[in-house]
Amino acid sequence: MAKRKKQTSFYPWIDAADHSKGYKMNFSTVVYTEVARTAEGFMQVEFVELKNPELALDFAYPQSFYLSSEGLILHKLANGKFEVIAKTDNC
């Protein structure tokens, strides 16, 4: 059975080290498929495409990322820790 495609907003932080600076506006949603759930409760997903690439922010979208129930988008570092790279409003 084919995996169902889902979509979410993707707003990268202006400065990943300082979230108080806010985030960049992105007018295209990211289409993804769910891969698994982590022990920490994050949903692991695979990037499929941008819904509206002509409206999308120029950003290096990761092939694999994680969604938290708090509306954060994370990626996993080599040491196994998670780093917040963006936020979403679809949780």
C-alpha positions, 0 to 999 in steps of 0.5 A, a space after each residue: 500500500 502506498 504511503 499517504 502524502 501529508 502537508 505542513 507549513 515550514 517556517 525556518 528560524 531567522 537565526 537558529 541559535 536565537 529564536 527570539 529573532 522570529 522566523 522567515 515567512 514561507 508561502 508554500 507548504 511541504 509535502 511529506 510521508 510519515 516514516 515512523 515515531 521516535 521514542 521521544 514522541 517525534 514523528 519522523 517524516 520524509 520530504 516529498 516536494 513543495 506544494 507551490 515551489 514558485 512561492 517557496 522560500 529558498 531554503 535547503 529543505 532536509 530530506 528527512 526531518 521530525 515533527 513535534 506535537 508542539 509545532 517544531 520541526 527538528 533534525 537529528 544531529 550525528 550525536 543523536 540529539 535533536 535540533 530545532 530548525 523550523 516551526 509549523 502551525 499544523 500539529 
